[in-house]
Amino acid sequence: MRYRCARCKRIGERLIQEERWDPSVLRPAHRGMSGADLRRFAGMGEITAEEVIDFHYALDHLGEDIEEEARQP
């Protein structure tokens, strides 16, 4: 089996015995949400177009705040 390290990106190779091989390692892990997360998101409602627009403009101004702080002595 060949693999690539997620941290250092080095490629390696290892022989794995057939009886020890688990094909599920090739699929991403399922990360379901907990019941508390599902209830919290359900209470928030759908994302509105206004929220998306506000978020877009907030991202545009995000870098400006950092640059202003860097300029101040």
PyMOL Python script that loads the backbone (N, CA, C, O; Angstrom):
from pymol import cmd

cmd.read_pdbstr("""\
ATOM      1  N   MET A   1       0.844  -1.170   0.000  1.00  0.00           N
ATOM      2  CA  MET A   1       0.000   0.000   0.000  1.00  0.00           C
ATOM      3  C   MET A   1       0.891   1.236   0.000  1.00  0.00           C
ATOM      4  O   MET A   1       1.863   1.307   0.752  1.00  0.00           O
ATOM      5  N   ARG A   2       0.566   2.187  -0.827  1.00  0.00           N
ATOM      6  CA  ARG A   2       1.261   3.477  -0.808  1.00  0.00           C
ATOM      7  C   ARG A   2       0.385   4.489  -0.094  1.00  0.00           C
ATOM      8  O   ARG A   2      -0.843   4.419  -0.150  1.00  0.00           O
ATOM      9  N   TYR A   3       1.022   5.418   0.568  1.00  0.00           N
ATOM     10  CA  TYR A   3       0.280   6.435   1.308  1.00  0.00           C
ATOM     11  C   TYR A   3       1.062   7.736   1.305  1.00  0.00           C
ATOM     12  O   TYR A   3       2.254   7.756   0.999  1.00  0.00           O
ATOM     13  N   ARG A   4       0.382   8.821   1.648  1.00  0.00           N
ATOM     14  CA  ARG A   4       1.018  10.133   1.777  1.00  0.00           C
ATOM     15  C   ARG A   4       0.667  10.674   3.154  1.00  0.00           C
ATOM     16  O   ARG A   4      -0.499  10.700   3.548  1.00  0.00           O
ATOM     17  N   CYS A   5       1.685  11.101   3.875  1.00  0.00           N
ATOM     18  CA  CYS A   5       1.496  11.646   5.215  1.00  0.00           C
ATOM     19  C   CYS A   5       0.746  12.980   5.117  1.00  0.00           C
ATOM     20  O   CYS A   5       1.125  13.857   4.341  1.00  0.00           O
ATOM     21  N   ALA A   6      -0.313  13.123   5.906  1.00  0.00           N
ATOM     22  CA  ALA A   6      -1.111  14.349   5.882  1.00  0.00           C
ATOM     23  C   ALA A   6      -0.326  15.551   6.400  1.00  0.00           C
ATOM     24  O   ALA A   6      -0.579  16.680   5.981  1.00  0.00           O
ATOM     25  N   ARG A   7       0.629  15.320   7.311  1.00  0.00           N
ATOM     26  CA  ARG A   7       1.394  16.434   7.880  1.00  0.00           C
ATOM     27  C   ARG A   7       2.567  16.851   7.012  1.00  0.00           C
ATOM     28  O   ARG A   7       2.686  18.024   6.656  1.00  0.00           O
ATOM     29  N   CYS A   8       3.434  15.907   6.667  1.00  0.00           N
ATOM     30  CA  CYS A   8       4.674  16.273   5.966  1.00  0.00           C
ATOM     31  C   CYS A   8       4.624  16.006   4.468  1.00  0.00           C
ATOM     32  O   CYS A   8       5.549  16.372   3.744  1.00  0.00           O
ATOM     33  N   LYS A   9       3.542  15.364   3.992  1.00  0.00           N
ATOM     34  CA  LYS A   9       3.332  15.085   2.565  1.00  0.00           C
ATOM     35  C   LYS A   9       4.335  14.093   1.982  1.00  0.00           C
ATOM     36  O   LYS A   9       4.424  13.966   0.761  1.00  0.00           O
ATOM     37  N   ARG A  10       5.086  13.394   2.815  1.00  0.00           N
ATOM     38  CA  ARG A  10       6.013  12.382   2.314  1.00  0.00           C
ATOM     39  C   ARG A  10       5.233  11.153   1.875  1.00  0.00           C
ATOM     40  O   ARG A  10       4.207  10.808   2.461  1.00  0.00           O
ATOM     41  N   ILE A  11       5.728  10.508   0.850  1.00  0.00           N
ATOM     42  CA  ILE A  11       5.097   9.305   0.334  1.00  0.00           C
ATOM     43  C   ILE A  11       5.831   8.096   0.892  1.00  0.00           C
ATOM     44  O   ILE A  11       7.061   8.061   0.925  1.00  0.00           O
ATOM     45  N   GLY A  12       5.064   7.112   1.326  1.00  0.00           N
ATOM     46  CA  GLY A  12       5.644   5.900   1.863  1.00  0.00           C
ATOM     47  C   GLY A  12       4.970   4.683   1.268  1.00  0.00           C
ATOM     48  O   GLY A  12       3.977   4.790   0.549  1.00  0.00           O
ATOM     49  N   GLU A  13       5.520   3.537   1.576  1.00  0.00           N
ATOM     50  CA  GLU A  13       4.957   2.294   1.075  1.00  0.00           C
ATOM     51  C   GLU A  13       5.104   1.241   2.161  1.00  0.00           C
ATOM     52  O   GLU A  13       6.141   1.157   2.819  1.00  0.00           O
ATOM     53  N   ARG A  14       4.065   0.442   2.345  1.00  0.00           N
ATOM     54  CA  ARG A  14       4.091  -0.583   3.372  1.00  0.00           C
ATOM     55  C   ARG A  14       3.281  -1.780   2.897  1.00  0.00           C
ATOM     56  O   ARG A  14       2.225  -1.619   2.285  1.00  0.00           O
ATOM     57  N   LEU A  15       3.768  -2.958   3.175  1.00  0.00           N
ATOM     58  CA  LEU A  15       3.065  -4.183   2.841  1.00  0.00           C
ATOM     59  C   LEU A  15       2.160  -4.533   4.014  1.00  0.00           C
ATOM     60  O   LEU A  15       2.617  -4.667   5.149  1.00  0.00           O
ATOM     61  N   ILE A  16       0.872  -4.680   3.725  1.00  0.00           N
ATOM     62  CA  ILE A  16      -0.102  -5.013   4.761  1.00  0.00           C
ATOM     63  C   ILE A  16      -0.664  -6.387   4.443  1.00  0.00           C
ATOM     64  O   ILE A  16      -1.084  -6.653   3.317  1.00  0.00           O
ATOM     65  N   GLN A  17      -0.669  -7.241   5.428  1.00  0.00           N
ATOM     66  CA  GLN A  17      -1.207  -8.582   5.226  1.00  0.00           C
ATOM     67  C   GLN A  17      -2.696  -8.501   4.914  1.00  0.00           C
ATOM     68  O   GLN A  17      -3.413  -7.680   5.485  1.00  0.00           O
ATOM     69  N   GLU A  18      -3.155  -9.358   4.006  1.00  0.00           N
ATOM     70  CA  GLU A  18      -4.530  -9.293   3.531  1.00  0.00           C
ATOM     71  C   GLU A  18      -5.544  -9.424   4.663  1.00  0.00           C
ATOM     72  O   GLU A  18      -6.569  -8.742   4.647  1.00  0.00           O
ATOM     73  N   GLU A  19      -5.285 -10.271   5.629  1.00  0.00           N
ATOM     74  CA  GLU A  19      -6.249 -10.463   6.712  1.00  0.00           C
ATOM     75  C   GLU A  19      -6.311  -9.259   7.660  1.00  0.00           C
ATOM     76  O   GLU A  19      -7.272  -9.118   8.416  1.00  0.00           O
ATOM     77  N   ARG A  20      -5.311  -8.409   7.625  1.00  0.00           N
ATOM     78  CA  ARG A  20      -5.306  -7.207   8.474  1.00  0.00           C
ATOM     79  C   ARG A  20      -5.801  -5.970   7.741  1.00  0.00           C
ATOM     80  O   ARG A  20      -5.989  -4.924   8.362  1.00  0.00           O
ATOM     81  N   TRP A  21      -6.018  -6.070   6.419  1.00  0.00           N
ATOM     82  CA  TRP A  21      -6.408  -4.921   5.612  1.00  0.00           C
ATOM     83  C   TRP A  21      -7.862  -4.548   5.874  1.00  0.00           C
ATOM     84  O   TRP A  21      -8.742  -5.409   5.887  1.00  0.00           O
ATOM     85  N   ASP A  22      -8.102  -3.272   6.081  1.00  0.00           N
ATOM     86  CA  ASP A  22      -9.451  -2.751   6.286  1.00  0.00           C
ATOM     87  C   ASP A  22      -9.726  -1.728   5.189  1.00  0.00           C
ATOM     88  O   ASP A  22      -9.149  -0.641   5.221  1.00  0.00           O
ATOM     89  N   PRO A  23     -10.578  -2.034   4.227  1.00  0.00           N
ATOM     90  CA  PRO A  23     -10.819  -1.113   3.116  1.00  0.00           C
ATOM     91  C   PRO A  23     -11.469   0.209   3.540  1.00  0.00           C
ATOM     92  O   PRO A  23     -11.473   1.164   2.763  1.00  0.00           O
ATOM     93  N   SER A  24     -12.011   0.279   4.745  1.00  0.00           N
ATOM     94  CA  SER A  24     -12.647   1.523   5.183  1.00  0.00           C
ATOM     95  C   SER A  24     -11.629   2.658   5.379  1.00  0.00           C
ATOM     96  O   SER A  24     -12.024   3.821   5.466  1.00  0.00           O
ATOM     97  N   VAL A  25     -10.343   2.345   5.450  1.00  0.00           N
ATOM     98  CA  VAL A  25      -9.349   3.406   5.618  1.00  0.00           C
ATOM     99  C   VAL A  25      -9.252   4.287   4.379  1.00  0.00           C
ATOM    100  O   VAL A  25      -8.702   5.386   4.450  1.00  0.00           O
ATOM    101  N   LEU A  26      -9.771   3.832   3.258  1.00  0.00           N
ATOM    102  CA  LEU A  26      -9.723   4.625   2.029  1.00  0.00           C
ATOM    103  C   LEU A  26     -10.887   5.598   1.918  1.00  0.00           C
ATOM    104  O   LEU A  26     -10.893   6.459   1.038  1.00  0.00           O
ATOM    105  N   ARG A  27     -11.870   5.469   2.801  1.00  0.00           N
ATOM    106  CA  ARG A  27     -13.023   6.370   2.789  1.00  0.00           C
ATOM    107  C   ARG A  27     -12.889   7.362   3.939  1.00  0.00           C
ATOM    108  O   ARG A  27     -12.387   7.008   5.006  1.00  0.00           O
ATOM    109  N   PRO A  28     -13.331   8.598   3.733  1.00  0.00           N
ATOM    110  CA  PRO A  28     -13.252   9.567   4.833  1.00  0.00           C
ATOM    111  C   PRO A  28     -14.145   9.146   5.997  1.00  0.00           C
ATOM    112  O   PRO A  28     -15.188   8.521   5.807  1.00  0.00           O
ATOM    113  N   ALA A  29     -13.718   9.497   7.187  1.00  0.00           N
ATOM    114  CA  ALA A  29     -14.485   9.158   8.386  1.00  0.00           C
ATOM    115  C   ALA A  29     -15.790   9.935   8.397  1.00  0.00           C
ATOM    116  O   ALA A  29     -15.819  11.113   8.041  1.00  0.00           O
ATOM    117  N   HIS A  30     -16.869   9.280   8.804  1.00  0.00           N
ATOM    118  CA  HIS A  30     -18.166   9.945   8.904  1.00  0.00           C
ATOM    119  C   HIS A  30     -18.210  10.723  10.210  1.00  0.00           C
ATOM    120  O   HIS A  30     -18.007  10.164  11.288  1.00  0.00           O
ATOM    121  N   ARG A  31     -18.468  11.976  10.103  1.00  0.00           N
ATOM    122  CA  ARG A  31     -18.532  12.816  11.299  1.00  0.00           C
ATOM    123  C   ARG A  31     -19.941  13.377  11.420  1.00  0.00           C
ATOM    124  O   ARG A  31     -20.233  14.465  10.923  1.00  0.00           O
ATOM    125  N   GLY A  32     -20.786  12.644  12.066  1.00  0.00           N
ATOM    126  CA  GLY A  32     -22.162  13.082  12.262  1.00  0.00           C
ATOM    127  C   GLY A  32     -22.253  14.119  13.365  1.00  0.00           C
ATOM    128  O   GLY A  32     -21.361  14.244  14.204  1.00  0.00           O
ATOM    129  N   MET A  33     -23.332  14.846  13.344  1.00  0.00           N
ATOM    130  CA  MET A  33     -23.538  15.851  14.380  1.00  0.00           C
ATOM    131  C   MET A  33     -24.253  15.222  15.567  1.00  0.00           C
ATOM    132  O   MET A  33     -25.049  14.296  15.416  1.00  0.00           O
ATOM    133  N   SER A  34     -23.958  15.734  16.725  1.00  0.00           N
ATOM    134  CA  SER A  34     -24.619  15.256  17.932  1.00  0.00           C
ATOM    135  C   SER A  34     -26.048  15.795  17.966  1.00  0.00           C
ATOM    136  O   SER A  34     -26.399  16.710  17.221  1.00  0.00           O
ATOM    137  N   GLY A  35     -26.847  15.223  18.825  1.00  0.00           N
ATOM    138  CA  GLY A  35     -28.228  15.684  18.976  1.00  0.00           C
ATOM    139  C   GLY A  35     -28.297  17.144  19.398  1.00  0.00           C
ATOM    140  O   GLY A  35     -29.171  17.887  18.952  1.00  0.00           O
ATOM    141  N   ALA A  36     -27.364  17.554  20.266  1.00  0.00           N
ATOM    142  CA  ALA A  36     -27.346  18.948  20.723  1.00  0.00           C
ATOM    143  C   ALA A  36     -27.046  19.893  19.562  1.00  0.00           C
ATOM    144  O   ALA A  36     -27.652  20.959  19.451  1.00  0.00           O
ATOM    145  N   ASP A  37     -26.109  19.499  18.697  1.00  0.00           N
ATOM    146  CA  ASP A  37     -25.789  20.333  17.535  1.00  0.00           C
ATOM    147  C   ASP A  37     -26.985  20.435  16.598  1.00  0.00           C
ATOM    148  O   ASP A  37     -27.296  21.518  16.103  1.00  0.00           O
ATOM    149  N   LEU A  38     -27.651  19.322  16.355  1.00  0.00           N
ATOM    150  CA  LEU A  38     -28.813  19.329  15.460  1.00  0.00           C
ATOM    151  C   LEU A  38     -29.916  20.235  16.002  1.00  0.00           C
ATOM    152  O   LEU A  38     -30.532  20.981  15.242  1.00  0.00           O
ATOM    153  N   ARG A  39     -30.167  20.175  17.301  1.00  0.00           N
ATOM    154  CA  ARG A  39     -31.196  21.045  17.904  1.00  0.00           C
ATOM    155  C   ARG A  39     -30.789  22.516  17.816  1.00  0.00           C
ATOM    156  O   ARG A  39     -31.620  23.382  17.543  1.00  0.00           O
ATOM    157  N   ARG A  40     -29.510  22.789  18.050  1.00  0.00           N
ATOM    158  CA  ARG A  40     -29.032  24.176  17.996  1.00  0.00           C
ATOM    159  C   ARG A  40     -29.177  24.743  16.587  1.00  0.00           C
ATOM    160  O   ARG A  40     -29.644  25.869  16.414  1.00  0.00           O
ATOM    161  N   PHE A  41     -28.774  23.958  15.571  1.00  0.00           N
ATOM    162  CA  PHE A  41     -28.884  24.434  14.196  1.00  0.00           C
ATOM    163  C   PHE A  41     -30.339  24.568  13.760  1.00  0.00           C
ATOM    164  O   PHE A  41     -30.674  25.487  13.013  1.00  0.00           O
ATOM    165  N   ALA A  42     -31.206  23.668  14.213  1.00  0.00           N
ATOM    166  CA  ALA A  42     -32.618  23.743  13.848  1.00  0.00           C
ATOM    167  C   ALA A  42     -33.245  25.022  14.404  1.00  0.00           C
ATOM    168  O   ALA A  42     -34.117  25.621  13.775  1.00  0.00           O
ATOM    169  N   GLY A  43     -32.795  25.431  15.582  1.00  0.00           N
ATOM    170  CA  GLY A  43     -33.331  26.657  16.180  1.00  0.00           C
ATOM    171  C   GLY A  43     -32.866  27.922  15.480  1.00  0.00           C
ATOM    172  O   GLY A  43     -33.494  28.972  15.620  1.00  0.00           O
ATOM    173  N   MET A  44     -31.787  27.841  14.737  1.00  0.00           N
ATOM    174  CA  MET A  44     -31.254  29.015  14.041  1.00  0.00           C
ATOM    175  C   MET A  44     -32.037  29.348  12.777  1.00  0.00           C
ATOM    176  O   MET A  44     -32.060  30.503  12.351  1.00  0.00           O
ATOM    177  N   GLY A  45     -32.663  28.375  12.189  1.00  0.00           N
ATOM    178  CA  GLY A  45     -33.382  28.613  10.938  1.00  0.00           C
ATOM    179  C   GLY A  45     -32.429  28.634   9.762  1.00  0.00           C
ATOM    180  O   GLY A  45     -31.223  28.441   9.917  1.00  0.00           O
ATOM    181  N   GLU A  46     -32.990  28.872   8.569  1.00  0.00           N
ATOM    182  CA  GLU A  46     -32.182  28.890   7.360  1.00  0.00           C
ATOM    183  C   GLU A  46     -31.359  30.174   7.266  1.00  0.00           C
ATOM    184  O   GLU A  46     -31.730  31.203   7.830  1.00  0.00           O
ATOM    185  N   ILE A  47     -30.256  30.101   6.559  1.00  0.00           N
ATOM    186  CA  ILE A  47     -29.415  31.274   6.322  1.00  0.00           C
ATOM    187  C   ILE A  47     -30.104  32.133   5.267  1.00  0.00           C
ATOM    188  O   ILE A  47     -30.463  31.645   4.195  1.00  0.00           O
ATOM    189  N   THR A  48     -30.283  33.406   5.576  1.00  0.00           N
ATOM    190  CA  THR A  48     -30.969  34.296   4.648  1.00  0.00           C
ATOM    191  C   THR A  48     -29.969  34.950   3.691  1.00  0.00           C
ATOM    192  O   THR A  48     -28.761  34.939   3.925  1.00  0.00           O
ATOM    193  N   ALA A  49     -30.501  35.514   2.617  1.00  0.00           N
ATOM    194  CA  ALA A  49     -29.658  36.211   1.651  1.00  0.00           C
ATOM    195  C   ALA A  49     -28.976  37.413   2.308  1.00  0.00           C
ATOM    196  O   ALA A  49     -27.828  37.723   1.990  1.00  0.00           O
ATOM    197  N   GLU A  50     -29.664  38.080   3.207  1.00  0.00           N
ATOM    198  CA  GLU A  50     -29.077  39.229   3.899  1.00  0.00           C
ATOM    199  C   GLU A  50     -27.892  38.817   4.763  1.00  0.00           C
ATOM    200  O   GLU A  50     -26.898  39.540   4.842  1.00  0.00           O
ATOM    201  N   GLU A  51     -27.991  37.663   5.407  1.00  0.00           N
ATOM    202  CA  GLU A  51     -26.883  37.167   6.217  1.00  0.00           C
ATOM    203  C   GLU A  51     -25.672  36.838   5.355  1.00  0.00           C
ATOM    204  O   GLU A  51     -24.537  37.098   5.755  1.00  0.00           O
ATOM    205  N   VAL A  52     -25.901  36.273   4.181  1.00  0.00           N
ATOM    206  CA  VAL A  52     -24.802  35.965   3.272  1.00  0.00           C
ATOM    207  C   VAL A  52     -24.126  37.250   2.811  1.00  0.00           C
ATOM    208  O   VAL A  52     -22.898  37.321   2.762  1.00  0.00           O
ATOM    209  N   ILE A  53     -24.910  38.254   2.477  1.00  0.00           N
ATOM    210  CA  ILE A  53     -24.363  39.540   2.030  1.00  0.00           C
ATOM    211  C   ILE A  53     -23.579  40.200   3.153  1.00  0.00           C
ATOM    212  O   ILE A  53     -22.475  40.696   2.930  1.00  0.00           O
ATOM    213  N   ASP A  54     -24.136  40.211   4.355  1.00  0.00           N
ATOM    214  CA  ASP A  54     -23.434  40.794   5.506  1.00  0.00           C
ATOM    215  C   ASP A  54     -22.105  40.085   5.760  1.00  0.00           C
ATOM    216  O   ASP A  54     -21.095  40.728   6.048  1.00  0.00           O
ATOM    217  N   PHE A  55     -22.112  38.763   5.652  1.00  0.00           N
ATOM    218  CA  PHE A  55     -20.892  37.987   5.845  1.00  0.00           C
ATOM    219  C   PHE A  55     -19.856  38.340   4.785  1.00  0.00           C
ATOM    220  O   PHE A  55     -18.670  38.468   5.088  1.00  0.00           O
ATOM    221  N   HIS A  56     -20.303  38.494   3.550  1.00  0.00           N
ATOM    222  CA  HIS A  56     -19.407  38.865   2.457  1.00  0.00           C
ATOM    223  C   HIS A  56     -18.712  40.203   2.747  1.00  0.00           C
ATOM    224  O   HIS A  56     -17.495  40.323   2.605  1.00  0.00           O
ATOM    225  N   TYR A  57     -19.494  41.195   3.149  1.00  0.00           N
ATOM    226  CA  TYR A  57     -18.897  42.501   3.442  1.00  0.00           C
ATOM    227  C   TYR A  57     -18.014  42.454   4.688  1.00  0.00           C
ATOM    228  O   TYR A  57     -17.016  43.171   4.766  1.00  0.00           O
ATOM    229  N   ALA A  58     -18.373  41.615   5.664  1.00  0.00           N
ATOM    230  CA  ALA A  58     -17.531  41.471   6.856  1.00  0.00           C
ATOM    231  C   ALA A  58     -16.180  40.880   6.479  1.00  0.00           C
ATOM    232  O   ALA A  58     -15.159  41.280   7.038  1.00  0.00           O
ATOM    233  N   LEU A  59     -16.151  39.939   5.545  1.00  0.00           N
ATOM    234  CA  LEU A  59     -14.884  39.377   5.085  1.00  0.00           C
ATOM    235  C   LEU A  59     -14.045  40.424   4.366  1.00  0.00           C
ATOM    236  O   LEU A  59     -12.824  40.451   4.516  1.00  0.00           O
ATOM    237  N   ASP A  60     -14.692  41.285   3.587  1.00  0.00           N
ATOM    238  CA  ASP A  60     -13.961  42.348   2.897  1.00  0.00           C
ATOM    239  C   ASP A  60     -13.267  43.280   3.884  1.00  0.00           C
ATOM    240  O   ASP A  60     -12.158  43.746   3.623  1.00  0.00           O
ATOM    241  N   HIS A  61     -13.911  43.552   5.014  1.00  0.00           N
ATOM    242  CA  HIS A  61     -13.365  44.501   5.986  1.00  0.00           C
ATOM    243  C   HIS A  61     -12.507  43.832   7.049  1.00  0.00           C
ATOM    244  O   HIS A  61     -11.908  44.520   7.875  1.00  0.00           O
ATOM    245  N   LEU A  62     -12.438  42.530   7.044  1.00  0.00           N
ATOM    246  CA  LEU A  62     -11.669  41.801   8.055  1.00  0.00           C
ATOM    247  C   LEU A  62     -10.191  42.170   8.005  1.00  0.00           C
ATOM    248  O   LEU A  62      -9.589  42.427   9.048  1.00  0.00           O
ATOM    249  N   GLY A  63      -9.608  42.203   6.840  1.00  0.00           N
ATOM    250  CA  GLY A  63      -8.197  42.529   6.698  1.00  0.00           C
ATOM    251  C   GLY A  63      -7.891  43.976   7.038  1.00  0.00           C
ATOM    252  O   GLY A  63      -6.791  44.281   7.498  1.00  0.00           O
ATOM    253  N   GLU A  64      -8.844  44.873   6.821  1.00  0.00           N
ATOM    254  CA  GLU A  64      -8.628  46.294   7.107  1.00  0.00           C
ATOM    255  C   GLU A  64      -8.388  46.532   8.585  1.00  0.00           C
ATOM    256  O   GLU A  64      -7.531  47.338   8.948  1.00  0.00           O
ATOM    257  N   ASP A  65      -9.129  45.844   9.445  1.00  0.00           N
ATOM    258  CA  ASP A  65      -8.974  46.016  10.887  1.00  0.00           C
ATOM    259  C   ASP A  65      -7.577  45.609  11.338  1.00  0.00           C
ATOM    260  O   ASP A  65      -6.980  46.281  12.179  1.00  0.00           O
ATOM    261  N   ILE A  66      -7.059  44.535  10.799  1.00  0.00           N
ATOM    262  CA  ILE A  66      -5.733  44.057  11.169  1.00  0.00           C
ATOM    263  C   ILE A  66      -4.658  45.035  10.686  1.00  0.00           C
ATOM    264  O   ILE A  66      -3.699  45.312  11.406  1.00  0.00           O
ATOM    265  N   GLU A  67      -4.822  45.555   9.466  1.00  0.00           N
ATOM    266  CA  GLU A  67      -3.853  46.511   8.931  1.00  0.00           C
ATOM    267  C   GLU A  67      -3.851  47.802   9.733  1.00  0.00           C
ATOM    268  O   GLU A  67      -2.791  48.384   9.960  1.00  0.00           O
ATOM    269  N   GLU A  68      -5.033  48.264  10.171  1.00  0.00           N
ATOM    270  CA  GLU A  68      -5.107  49.493  10.963  1.00  0.00           C
ATOM    271  C   GLU A  68      -4.400  49.308  12.304  1.00  0.00           C
ATOM    272  O   GLU A  68      -3.698  50.211  12.760  1.00  0.00           O
ATOM    273  N   GLU A  69      -4.577  48.153  12.939  1.00  0.00           N
ATOM    274  CA  GLU A  69      -3.915  47.892  14.206  1.00  0.00           C
ATOM    275  C   GLU A  69      -2.405  47.848  14.047  1.00  0.00           C
ATOM    276  O   GLU A  69      -1.678  48.276  14.943  1.00  0.00           O
ATOM    277  N   ALA A  70      -1.928  47.341  12.932  1.00  0.00           N
ATOM    278  CA  ALA A  70      -0.496  47.239  12.692  1.00  0.00           C
ATOM    279  C   ALA A  70       0.130  48.619  12.483  1.00  0.00           C
ATOM    280  O   ALA A  70       1.291  48.832  12.834  1.00  0.00           O
ATOM    281  N   ARG A  71      -0.627  49.549  11.916  1.00  0.00           N
ATOM    282  CA  ARG A  71      -0.105  50.899  11.658  1.00  0.00           C
ATOM    283  C   ARG A  71      -0.022  51.741  12.924  1.00  0.00           C
ATOM    284  O   ARG A  71       0.793  52.660  13.005  1.00  0.00           O
ATOM    285  N   GLN A  72      -0.858  51.437  13.911  1.00  0.00           N
ATOM    286  CA  GLN A  72      -0.882  52.251  15.130  1.00  0.00           C
ATOM    287  C   GLN A  72       0.335  51.900  15.997  1.00  0.00           C
ATOM    288  O   GLN A  72       0.667  50.727  16.166  1.00  0.00           O
ATOM    289  N   PRO A  73       0.999  52.935  16.546  1.00  0.00           N
ATOM    290  CA  PRO A  73       2.189  52.672  17.390  1.00  0.00           C
ATOM    291  C   PRO A  73       1.848  52.154  18.749  1.00  0.00           C
ATOM    292  O   PRO A  73       2.744  51.894  19.552  1.00  0.00           O
TER     293      PRO A  73
END
""", "prot")
cmd.dss("prot")
cmd.show_as("cartoon", "prot")
cmd.util.cbc("prot")
cmd.orient("prot")
